[in-house]
Amino acid sequence: MPRAGAVHPISGGRWLALVTDRGPLSLDNIDEPTALANRRSRRLEFIVAVPARRHAGLLETLRALILDDAGLAEASFAGHRPILARDPGRAEDQTSRRARIAELQAVDRRAIGTPFPG
């Protein structure tokens, strides 16, 4: 497993939280640190962004969820507890930003004749 950074256990604690930044932790490699925590009688909690398109079963699980008023829902998948969060305002901002980038790339392609990937 790639190194995720320092993990600082709380003295005497039986619970560890593991948070990484973009990539070192995924559903493909979470079993190793989970097993290590279990062998030490600790519970491992982690936060990981999962591209749903790579995990069809997870996608189906998430589609069945009903968000509460705060835009949150949780389920069970492959022995984990995925939590779905939806922020409509942020989603709209990101959609607008992507559209603007696509517009600028189109202008650039026309101006210099150099294609961008995608």
MMTF fields as JSON, N, C-alpha, C and O atoms, coordinates in Angstrom:
{
  "mmtfVersion": "1.0.0",
  "mmtfProducer": "UNKNOWN",
  "numBonds": 471,
  "numAtoms": 472,
  "numGroups": 118,
  "numChains": 1,
  "numModels": 1,
  "chainsPerModel": [1],
  "groupsPerChain": [118],
  "chainIdList": ["A"],
  "bondAtomList": [4, 2, 8, 6, 12, 10, 16, 14, 20, 18, 24, 22, 28, 26, 32, 30, 36, 34, 40, 38, 44, 42, 48, 46, 52, 50, 56, 54, 60, 58, 64, 62, 68, 66, 72, 70, 76, 74, 80, 78, 84, 82, 88, 86, 92, 90, 96, 94, 100, 98, 104, 102, 108, 106, 112, 110, 116, 114, 120, 118, 124, 122, 128, 126, 132, 130, 136, 134, 140, 138, 144, 142, 148, 146, 152, 150, 156, 154, 160, 158, 164, 162, 168, 166, 172, 170, 176, 174, 180, 178, 184, 182, 188, 186, 192, 190, 196, 194, 200, 198, 204, 202, 208, 206, 212, 210, 216, 214, 220, 218, 224, 222, 228, 226, 232, 230, 236, 234, 240, 238, 244, 242, 248, 246, 252, 250, 256, 254, 260, 258, 264, 262, 268, 266, 272, 270, 276, 274, 280, 278, 284, 282, 288, 286, 292, 290, 296, 294, 300, 298, 304, 302, 308, 306, 312, 310, 316, 314, 320, 318, 324, 322, 328, 326, 332, 330, 336, 334, 340, 338, 344, 342, 348, 346, 352, 350, 356, 354, 360, 358, 364, 362, 368, 366, 372, 370, 376, 374, 380, 378, 384, 382, 388, 386, 392, 390, 396, 394, 400, 398, 404, 402, 408, 406, 412, 410, 416, 414, 420, 418, 424, 422, 428, 426, 432, 430, 436, 434, 440, 438, 444, 442, 448, 446, 452, 450, 456, 454, 460, 458, 464, 462, 468, 466],
  "bondOrderList": [1, 1, 1, 1, 1, 1, 1, 1, 1, 1, 1, 1, 1, 1, 1, 1, 1, 1, 1, 1, 1, 1, 1, 1, 1, 1, 1, 1, 1, 1, 1, 1, 1, 1, 1, 1, 1, 1, 1, 1, 1, 1, 1, 1, 1, 1, 1, 1, 1, 1, 1, 1, 1, 1, 1, 1, 1, 1, 1, 1, 1, 1, 1, 1, 1, 1, 1, 1, 1, 1, 1, 1, 1, 1, 1, 1, 1, 1, 1, 1, 1, 1, 1, 1, 1, 1, 1, 1, 1, 1, 1, 1, 1, 1, 1, 1, 1, 1, 1, 1, 1, 1, 1, 1, 1, 1, 1, 1, 1, 1, 1, 1, 1, 1, 1, 1, 1],
  "groupList": [{"groupName": "MET", "atomNameList": ["N", "CA", "C", "O"], "elementList": ["N", "C", "C", "O"], "formalChargeList": [0, 0, 0, 0], "bondAtomList": [1, 0, 2, 1, 3, 2], "bondOrderList": [1, 1, 2], "singleLetterCode": "M", "chemCompType": "L-PEPTIDE LINKING"}, {"groupName": "PRO", "atomNameList": ["N", "CA", "C", "O"], "elementList": ["N", "C", "C", "O"], "formalChargeList": [0, 0, 0, 0], "bondAtomList": [1, 0, 2, 1, 3, 2], "bondOrderList": [1, 1, 2], "singleLetterCode": "P", "chemCompType": "L-PEPTIDE LINKING"}, {"groupName": "ARG", "atomNameList": ["N", "CA", "C", "O"], "elementList": ["N", "C", "C", "O"], "formalChargeList": [0, 0, 0, 0], "bondAtomList": [1, 0, 2, 1, 3, 2], "bondOrderList": [1, 1, 2], "singleLetterCode": "R", "chemCompType": "L-PEPTIDE LINKING"}, {"groupName": "ALA", "atomNameList": ["N", "CA", "C", "O"], "elementList": ["N", "C", "C", "O"], "formalChargeList": [0, 0, 0, 0], "bondAtomList": [1, 0, 2, 1, 3, 2], "bondOrderList": [1, 1, 2], "singleLetterCode": "A", "chemCompType": "L-PEPTIDE LINKING"}, {"groupName": "GLY", "atomNameList": ["N", "CA", "C", "O"], "elementList": ["N", "C", "C", "O"], "formalChargeList": [0, 0, 0, 0], "bondAtomList": [1, 0, 2, 1, 3, 2], "bondOrderList": [1, 1, 2], "singleLetterCode": "G", "chemCompType": "PEPTIDE LINKING"}, {"groupName": "VAL", "atomNameList": ["N", "CA", "C", "O"], "elementList": ["N", "C", "C", "O"], "formalChargeList": [0, 0, 0, 0], "bondAtomList": [1, 0, 2, 1, 3, 2], "bondOrderList": [1, 1, 2], "singleLetterCode": "V", "chemCompType": "L-PEPTIDE LINKING"}, {"groupName": "HIS", "atomNameList": ["N", "CA", "C", "O"], "elementList": ["N", "C", "C", "O"], "formalChargeList": [0, 0, 0, 0], "bondAtomList": [1, 0, 2, 1, 3, 2], "bondOrderList": [1, 1, 2], "singleLetterCode": "H", "chemCompType": "L-PEPTIDE LINKING"}, {"groupName": "ILE", "atomNameList": ["N", "CA", "C", "O"], "elementList": ["N", "C", "C", "O"], "formalChargeList": [0, 0, 0, 0], "bondAtomList": [1, 0, 2, 1, 3, 2], "bondOrderList": [1, 1, 2], "singleLetterCode": "I", "chemCompType": "L-PEPTIDE LINKING"}, {"groupName": "SER", "atomNameList": ["N", "CA", "C", "O"], "elementList": ["N", "C", "C", "O"], "formalChargeList": [0, 0, 0, 0], "bondAtomList": [1, 0, 2, 1, 3, 2], "bondOrderList": [1, 1, 2], "singleLetterCode": "S", "chemCompType": "L-PEPTIDE LINKING"}, {"groupName": "TRP", "atomNameList": ["N", "CA", "C", "O"], "elementList": ["N", "C", "C", "O"], "formalChargeList": [0, 0, 0, 0], "bondAtomList": [1, 0, 2, 1, 3, 2], "bondOrderList": [1, 1, 2], "singleLetterCode": "W", "chemCompType": "L-PEPTIDE LINKING"}, {"groupName": "LEU", "atomNameList": ["N", "CA", "C", "O"], "elementList": ["N", "C", "C", "O"], "formalChargeList": [0, 0, 0, 0], "bondAtomList": [1, 0, 2, 1, 3, 2], "bondOrderList": [1, 1, 2], "singleLetterCode": "L", "chemCompType": "L-PEPTIDE LINKING"}, {"groupName": "THR", "atomNameList": ["N", "CA", "C", "O"], "elementList": ["N", "C", "C", "O"], "formalChargeList": [0, 0, 0, 0], "bondAtomList": [1, 0, 2, 1, 3, 2], "bondOrderList": [1, 1, 2], "singleLetterCode": "T", "chemCompType": "L-PEPTIDE LINKING"}, {"groupName": "ASP", "atomNameList": ["N", "CA", "C", "O"], "elementList": ["N", "C", "C", "O"], "formalChargeList": [0, 0, 0, 0], "bondAtomList": [1, 0, 2, 1, 3, 2], "bondOrderList": [1, 1, 2], "singleLetterCode": "D", "chemCompType": "L-PEPTIDE LINKING"}, {"groupName": "ASN", "atomNameList": ["N", "CA", "C", "O"], "elementList": ["N", "C", "C", "O"], "formalChargeList": [0, 0, 0, 0], "bondAtomList": [1, 0, 2, 1, 3, 2], "bondOrderList": [1, 1, 2], "singleLetterCode": "N", "chemCompType": "L-PEPTIDE LINKING"}, {"groupName": "GLU", "atomNameList": ["N", "CA", "C", "O"], "elementList": ["N", "C", "C", "O"], "formalChargeList": [0, 0, 0, 0], "bondAtomList": [1, 0, 2, 1, 3, 2], "bondOrderList": [1, 1, 2], "singleLetterCode": "E", "chemCompType": "L-PEPTIDE LINKING"}, {"groupName": "PHE", "atomNameList": ["N", "CA", "C", "O"], "elementList": ["N", "C", "C", "O"], "formalChargeList": [0, 0, 0, 0], "bondAtomList": [1, 0, 2, 1, 3, 2], "bondOrderList": [1, 1, 2], "singleLetterCode": "F", "chemCompType": "L-PEPTIDE LINKING"}, {"groupName": "GLN", "atomNameList": ["N", "CA", "C", "O"], "elementList": ["N", "C", "C", "O"], "formalChargeList": [0, 0, 0, 0], "bondAtomList": [1, 0, 2, 1, 3, 2], "bondOrderList": [1, 1, 2], "singleLetterCode": "Q", "chemCompType": "L-PEPTIDE LINKING"}],
  "groupTypeList": [0, 1, 2, 3, 4, 3, 5, 6, 1, 7, 8, 4, 4, 2, 9, 10, 3, 10, 5, 11, 12, 2, 4, 1, 10, 8, 10, 12, 13, 7, 12, 14, 1, 11, 3, 10, 3, 13, 2, 2, 8, 2, 2, 10, 14, 15, 7, 5, 3, 5, 1, 3, 2, 2, 6, 3, 4, 10, 10, 14, 11, 10, 2, 3, 10, 7, 10, 12, 12, 3, 4, 10, 3, 14, 3, 8, 15, 3, 4, 6, 2, 1, 7, 10, 3, 2, 12, 1, 4, 2, 3, 14, 12, 16, 11, 8, 2, 2, 3, 2, 7, 3, 14, 10, 16, 3, 5, 12, 2, 2, 3, 7, 4, 11, 1, 15, 1, 4],
  "groupIdList": [1, 2, 3, 4, 5, 6, 7, 8, 9, 10, 11, 12, 13, 14, 15, 16, 17, 18, 19, 20, 21, 22, 23, 24, 25, 26, 27, 28, 29, 30, 31, 32, 33, 34, 35, 36, 37, 38, 39, 40, 41, 42, 43, 44, 45, 46, 47, 48, 49, 50, 51, 52, 53, 54, 55, 56, 57, 58, 59, 60, 61, 62, 63, 64, 65, 66, 67, 68, 69, 70, 71, 72, 73, 74, 75, 76, 77, 78, 79, 80, 81, 82, 83, 84, 85, 86, 87, 88, 89, 90, 91, 92, 93, 94, 95, 96, 97, 98, 99, 100, 101, 102, 103, 104, 105, 106, 107, 108, 109, 110, 111, 112, 113, 114, 115, 116, 117, 118],
  "secStructList": [7, 7, 7, 7, 7, 7, 7, 7, 7, 7, 6, 6, 7, 1, 3, 3, 3, 3, 3, 7, 1, 1, 1, 1, 1, 7, 6, 6, 6, 7, 2, 2, 2, 2, 2, 2, 2, 2, 2, 6, 6, 7, 3, 3, 3, 3, 3, 7, 7, 7, 7, 4, 4, 4, 7, 2, 2, 2, 2, 2, 2, 2, 2, 6, 7, 7, 7, 7, 6, 6, 1, 3, 3, 3, 7, 7, 5, 6, 6, 5, 7, 7, 3, 3, 3, 7, 7, 2, 2, 2, 2, 2, 2, 2, 2, 2, 2, 2, 2, 2, 2, 2, 2, 2, 2, 2, 2, 2, 2, 2, 2, 2, 7, 7, 7, 7, 7, 7],
  "xCoordList": [0.846, 0.0, 0.884, 1.88, 0.555, 1.323, 1.251, 0.259, 2.271, 2.302, 1.297, 1.288, 0.461, -0.595, -0.187, -0.91, 0.94, 1.34, 1.306, 0.959, 1.659, 1.732, 0.341, -0.602, 0.232, -0.99, -0.633, 0.279, -1.333, -1.026, -2.119, -3.171, -1.878, -2.907, -3.047, -2.07, -4.271, -4.525, -4.131, -4.47, -3.429, -2.921, -4.042, -5.045, -3.844, -4.823, -6.077, -6.978, -6.151, -7.362, -7.503, -6.52, -8.734, -9.001, -9.535, -10.03, -9.437, -10.002, -8.976, -8.364, -8.777, -7.853, -8.618, -9.515, -8.264, -8.837, -7.723, -6.644, -7.969, -6.991, -7.595, -8.629, -6.94, -7.397, -6.218, -5.133, -6.415, -5.336, -5.799, -6.969, -4.876, -5.175, -4.999, -3.877, -6.086, -6.098, -5.224, -4.138, -5.674, -5.037, -4.346, -4.447, -3.645, -2.926, -3.841, -3.398, -5.094, -6.035, -7.208, -7.755, -7.595, -8.746, -9.405, -8.874, -10.558, -11.202, -10.34, -10.496, -9.429, -8.549, -7.452, -6.912, -7.112, -6.012, -6.335, -5.424, -7.593, -7.968, -7.906, -7.848, -7.919, -7.931, -6.691, -6.794, -5.523, -4.284, -4.29, -4.04, -4.565, -4.592, -5.748, -5.632, -6.864, -7.981, -7.578, -7.867, -6.912, -6.455, -5.449, -5.491, -4.55, -3.562, -4.255, -3.896, -5.227, -5.97, -6.695, -6.683, -7.323, -8.034, -7.098, -7.455, -5.897, -4.924, -4.505, -4.117, -4.581, -4.201, -5.415, -5.325, -6.541, -7.801, -8.218, -8.718, -8.005, -8.434, -9.436, -9.473, -10.223, -11.177, -10.64, -10.284, -10.581, -10.088, -11.251, -12.106, -11.292, -12.261, -11.466, -10.345, -12.02, -11.294, -12.245, -13.439, -11.676, -12.414, -11.712, -10.498, -12.466, -11.888, -12.899, -14.088, -12.417, -13.272, -13.257, -12.192, -14.415, -14.517, -15.153, -16.28, -14.443, -15.085, -16.114, -15.749, -17.378, -18.441, -18.416, -18.833, -17.936, -17.914, -17.015, -17.18, -16.049, -15.156, -15.74, -15.235, -16.794, -17.385, -18.886, -19.658, -19.297, -20.706, -21.622, -22.701, -21.203, -22.036, -22.242, -23.334, -21.205, -21.33, -22.275, -23.106, -22.155, -23.031, -24.49, -25.322, -24.807, -26.184, -26.627, -27.764, -25.732, -26.045, -26.36, -27.333, -25.534, -25.73, -26.998, -27.676, -27.318, -28.532, -29.793, -30.796, -29.75, -30.923, -31.109, -32.142, -30.127, -30.197, -31.129, -31.301, -31.716, -32.542, -31.849, -31.637, -31.498, -30.794, -31.729, -32.914, -31.167, -31.958, -31.923, -31.366, -32.513, -32.6, -31.223, -31.084, -30.222, -28.864, -28.095, -26.948, -28.713, -28.038, -27.13, -26.162, -27.419, -26.591, -27.397, -28.603, -26.709, -27.302, -26.159, -25.034, -26.443, -25.42, -25.99, -27.2, -25.081, -25.483, -24.429, -23.582, -24.487, -23.488, -23.036, -23.857, -21.685, -21.145, -19.809, -18.902, -19.678, -18.416, -17.798, -16.583, -18.642, -18.15, -17.8, -17.218, -18.143, -17.853, -19.159, -20.223, -19.067, -20.235, -20.069, -19.619, -20.43, -20.303, -21.324, -22.471, -20.882, -21.753, -21.785, -20.74, -22.968, -23.156, -23.505, -24.402, -22.802, -23.082, -23.298, -22.522, -24.334, -24.643, -24.874, -25.709, -24.122, -24.26, -24.663, -23.802, -25.955, -26.424, -25.743, -25.487, -25.448, -24.779, -23.388, -23.001, -22.643, -21.294, -21.342, -20.53, -22.299, -22.434, -22.709, -22.152, -23.554, -23.853, -22.604, -22.33, -21.852, -20.605, -19.618, -19.005, -19.462, -18.522, -18.966, -18.136, -20.262, -20.782, -20.515, -20.103, -20.748, -20.484, -19.005, -18.64, -18.162, -16.714, -16.254, -15.455, -16.76, -16.397, -16.848, -16.125, -18.049, -18.562, -17.687, -17.404, -17.263, -16.408, -15.048, -14.519, -14.487, -13.212, -13.364, -12.5, -14.458, -14.699, -14.816, -14.307, -15.487, -15.598, -14.227, -13.922, -13.403, -12.07, -11.189, -10.406, -11.318, -10.557, -10.996, -10.159, -12.281, -12.788, -12.263, -11.88, -12.243, -11.71, -10.239, -9.785, -9.501, -8.076, -7.838, -6.951, -8.625, -8.481, -8.68, -7.934, -9.692, -9.95, -8.83, -8.446, -8.312, -7.306, -5.951, -5.291, -5.539, -4.193, -4.194, -3.149, -5.362, -5.447, -4.855, -4.551, -4.677, -4.119, -5.231, -5.867, -5.486, -6.564, -6.166, -5.004, -7.137, -6.965, -7.526, -8.45, -6.979, -7.576, -9.017, -9.371, -9.848, -11.228, -12.025, -13.227],
  "yCoordList": [-1.185, 0.0, 1.238, 1.267, 2.266, 3.499, 4.146, 3.996, 4.843, 5.509, 6.649, 7.487, 6.679, 7.678, 8.861, 9.856, 8.777, 9.83, 9.291, 8.131, 10.118, 9.677, 9.418, 10.16, 8.376, 8.08, 8.211, 7.539, 9.056, 9.32, 8.738, 9.354, 7.559, 6.979, 7.801, 8.319, 7.902, 8.562, 7.59, 6.409, 8.074, 7.22, 6.392, 6.919, 5.078, 4.169, 3.988, 3.247, 4.637, 4.57, 3.247, 2.55, 2.911, 1.676, 1.996, 1.111, 3.233, 3.681, 4.534, 5.411, 4.295, 5.077, 5.676, 5.043, 6.881, 7.505, 7.686, 8.171, 7.307, 7.418, 8.283, 7.942, 9.403, 10.304, 10.546, 10.899, 10.361, 10.575, 11.577, 11.954, 11.987, 12.967, 12.356, 12.066, 12.16, 11.773, 10.592, 10.776, 9.422, 8.271, 7.247, 6.059, 7.619, 6.579, 5.52, 4.401, 5.849, 4.924, 4.741, 5.714, 3.484, 3.21, 1.922, 1.222, 1.61, 0.343, -0.832, -1.94, -0.6, -1.664, -2.025, -3.13, -1.102, -1.399, -1.152, -1.113, -0.987, -0.704, -1.944, -1.824, -3.137, -4.361, -4.498, -4.959, -4.103, -4.242, -3.408, -3.965, -2.091, -1.344, -1.755, -1.673, -2.197, -2.666, -3.922, -4.042, -4.852, -6.078, -5.759, -6.364, -4.816, -4.416, -3.846, -4.188, -2.994, -2.423, -3.528, -3.539, -4.453, -5.551, -6.409, -6.807, -6.699, -7.503, -6.8, -7.449, -5.508, -4.735, -4.329, -3.46, -4.966, -4.709, -3.249, -2.674, -2.674, -1.296, -1.284, -2.194, -0.258, -0.074, 1.021, 2.103, 0.746, 1.711, 2.374, 1.693, 3.671, 4.451, 5.189, 5.625, 5.334, 6.011, 6.776, 6.485, 7.757, 8.549, 8.349, 8.527, 7.984, 7.757, 8.172, 7.874, 8.854, 9.189, 7.995, 7.49, 7.552, 6.356, 6.724, 7.219, 6.489, 6.702, 5.592, 4.452, 5.927, 4.928, 4.15, 2.992, 4.764, 4.06, 2.839, 1.94, 2.773, 1.625, 0.524, -0.599, 0.833, -0.136, -0.196, 0.482, -1.007, -1.067, -1.395, -0.815, -2.322, -2.678, -1.499, -1.31, -0.713, 0.475, 1.475, 2.079, 1.649, 2.576, 2.203, 3.071, 0.922, 0.468, 0.717, 1.122, 0.477, 0.731, 2.2, 2.539, 3.077, 4.515, 5.011, 5.899, 4.445, 4.862, 4.574, 5.273, 3.567, 3.187, 4.071, 3.989, 4.91, 5.726, 6.921, 7.447, 7.327, 8.527, 9.505, 9.212, 10.671, 11.671, 12.32, 12.526, 12.636, 13.353, 14.855, 15.259, 15.672, 17.112, 17.777, 18.829, 17.185, 17.742, 17.268, 17.668, 16.419, 15.915, 14.74, 14.519, 13.971, 12.837, 11.546, 11.553, 10.436, 9.104, 8.124, 8.371, 7.015, 5.99, 4.614, 4.394, 3.682, 2.331, 1.347, 1.68, 0.137, -0.884, -1.452, -1.764, -1.587, -2.114, -2.774, -2.136, -4.047, -4.791, -4.66, -4.515, -4.714, -4.634, -3.228, -3.052, -2.231, -0.835, -0.057, -0.551, 1.147, 2.004, 3.261, 4.296, 3.169, 4.368, 5.427, 5.119, 6.664, 7.798, 8.66, 9.057, 8.945, 9.763, 11.172, 11.364, 12.15, 13.552, 14.281, 14.121, 15.067, 15.822, 17.266, 17.579, 18.143, 19.579, 20.189, 20.431, 20.44, 20.931, 22.224, 22.405, 23.117, 24.368, 24.127, 24.707, 23.273, 22.958, 22.217, 22.476, 21.296, 20.566, 21.538, 21.385, 22.522, 23.515, 24.33, 24.589, 24.731, 25.479, 24.657, 25.175, 23.382, 22.534, 22.305, 22.27, 22.152, 21.976, 23.23, 23.136, 24.39, 25.651, 25.801, 26.226, 25.454, 25.557, 24.635, 25.039, 23.397, 22.46, 22.969, 22.843, 23.545, 24.083, 25.236, 25.345, 26.085, 27.226, 26.738, 27.286, 25.743, 25.173, 24.61, 24.824, 23.89, 23.329, 24.438, 24.301, 25.539, 26.676, 27.251, 27.515, 27.445, 28.011, 27.091, 27.555, 25.784, 24.834, 24.881, 24.777, 25.034, 25.123, 26.381, 26.338, 27.498, 28.741, 28.559, 28.981, 27.937, 27.722, 26.803, 27.056, 25.748, 24.828, 25.574, 25.383, 26.421, 27.178, 28.19, 28.399, 28.81, 29.848, 29.298, 29.884, 28.182, 27.682, 26.326, 25.836, 25.726, 24.444, 23.279, 22.254, 23.398, 22.313, 21.648, 22.304, 20.373, 19.692, 19.394, 19.108, 19.464, 19.036, 17.639, 17.276, 16.848, 15.521, 15.669, 16.639, 14.702, 14.687, 15.588, 15.724],
  "zCoordList": [0.0, 0.0, 0.0, 0.722, -0.787, -0.758, 0.614, 1.327, 0.972, 2.267, 2.282, 1.381, 3.291, 3.377, 4.235, 4.29, 4.897, 5.822, 7.232, 7.455, 8.166, 9.554, 10.112, 9.838, 10.883, 11.616, 13.084, 13.566, 13.783, 15.184, 16.077, 16.245, 16.65, 17.518, 18.797, 19.338, 19.255, 20.523, 21.623, 21.562, 22.611, 23.677, 24.284, 24.766, 24.246, 24.841, 24.001, 24.394, 22.876, 22.056, 21.339, 21.089, 21.013, 20.28, 18.891, 18.193, 18.498, 17.238, 16.517, 17.127, 15.231, 14.419, 13.253, 12.695, 12.893, 11.704, 10.691, 11.033, 9.47, 8.408, 7.308, 6.733, 7.024, 5.979, 5.057, 5.518, 3.764, 2.806, 1.758, 1.705, 0.948, -0.082, -1.456, -1.87, -2.162, -3.572, -3.96, -4.51, -3.688, -4.295, -3.427, -3.733, -2.359, -1.626, -1.018, -0.762, -0.788, -0.179, -1.121, -1.64, -1.343, -2.199, -1.736, -0.873, -2.306, -1.971, -2.405, -1.891, -3.351, -3.822, -2.822, -2.876, -1.902, -0.987, 0.491, 1.318, 0.827, 2.217, 3.108, 4.331, 2.499, 3.306, 4.191, 5.328, 3.682, 4.462, 5.75, 6.819, 5.693, 6.957, 7.869, 9.092, 7.278, 8.098, 8.867, 10.057, 8.191, 8.852, 9.953, 11.025, 9.7, 10.702, 11.934, 13.061, 11.732, 12.859, 13.627, 14.858, 12.907, 13.566, 14.408, 15.516, 13.89, 14.656, 15.941, 16.913, 15.94, 17.132, 17.965, 18.832, 17.693, 18.418, 18.341, 19.308, 17.192, 16.972, 15.819, 14.992, 15.792, 14.703, 13.791, 14.259, 12.508, 11.538, 10.833, 10.266, 10.862, 10.095, 9.034, 9.295, 7.862, 6.802, 5.906, 5.821, 5.244, 4.275, 2.944, 2.84, 1.944, 0.621, -0.437, -0.328, -1.448, -2.588, -3.528, -3.884, -3.922, -4.758, -6.089, -6.12, -7.193, -8.49, -8.726, -9.012, -8.606, -8.675, -9.987, -10.022, -11.062, -12.349, -12.31, -13.134, -11.359, -11.243, -10.372, -10.37, -9.636, -8.708, -8.954, -8.277, -9.922, -10.335, -9.163, -9.041, -8.296, -7.148, -6.217, -5.68, -6.025, -5.186, -5.833, -5.154, -7.121, -7.837, -7.637, -7.375, -7.759, -7.547, -6.102, -5.863, -5.14, -3.73, -3.516, -2.843, -4.089, -3.905, -4.592, -4.077, -5.743, -6.457, -5.639, -5.784, -4.795, -4.005, -2.771, -2.107, -2.458, -1.25, -1.424, -2.524, -0.322, -0.286, 0.651, 1.828, 0.114, 0.905, 1.919, 1.655, 3.088, 4.084, 3.762, 2.74, 4.628, 4.368, 4.287, 3.663, 4.902, 4.866, 3.637, 3.436, 2.81, 1.612, 1.904, 1.177, 2.964, 3.372, 3.398, 3.646, 3.136, 3.271, 3.488, 3.054, 4.157, 4.343, 4.064, 4.129, 3.748, 3.368, 3.844, 4.673, 3.313, 3.582, 2.241, 1.378, 2.071, 0.821, 1.104, 1.639, 0.749, 0.87, 2.259, 2.399, 3.278, 4.647, 5.101, 6.172, 4.312, 4.646, 4.759, 4.387, 5.269, 5.431, 4.569, 5.059, 3.29, 2.458, 2.863, 3.187, 2.835, 3.119, 1.869, 1.353, 1.39, 0.205, 0.654, 1.475, 0.12, 0.413, -0.9, -1.842, -0.96, -2.186, -1.81, -0.961, -2.455, -2.258, -3.6, -4.445, -3.809, -5.105, -5.542, -6.732, -4.619, -4.964, -5.516, -6.531, -4.848, -5.319, -6.661, -7.549, -6.798, -8.061, -9.213, -10.3, -8.981, -10.02, -10.362, -11.533, -9.341, -9.576, -10.398, -11.332, -10.057, -10.778, -12.223, -13.132, -12.431, -13.785, -14.617, -15.773, -14.032, -14.733, -15.053, -16.149, -14.099, -14.291, -15.425, -16.27, -15.442, -16.513, -17.887, -18.875, -17.933, -19.194, -19.67, -20.863, -18.766, -19.137, -19.633, -20.599, -19.007, -19.46, -20.868, -21.719, -21.12, -22.451, -23.492, -24.604, -23.137, -24.055, -24.38, -25.543, -23.363, -23.573, -24.407, -25.235, -24.186, -24.985, -26.447, -27.344, -26.696, -28.062, -28.748, -29.917, -28.026, -28.58, -28.918, -29.982, -28.025, -28.247, -29.445, -30.26, -29.546, -30.696, -32.009, -32.969, -32.032, -33.258, -33.534, -34.685, -32.476, -32.645, -33.087, -33.945, -32.504, -32.817, -33.499, -33.926, -33.598, -34.289, -33.539, -34.15, -32.223, -31.412, -30.627, -29.803, -30.852, -30.108, -28.669, -28.379, -27.78, -26.396, -26.278, -27.006, -25.369, -25.149, -24.699, -24.029, -25.07, -24.605, -25.415, -25.187]
}
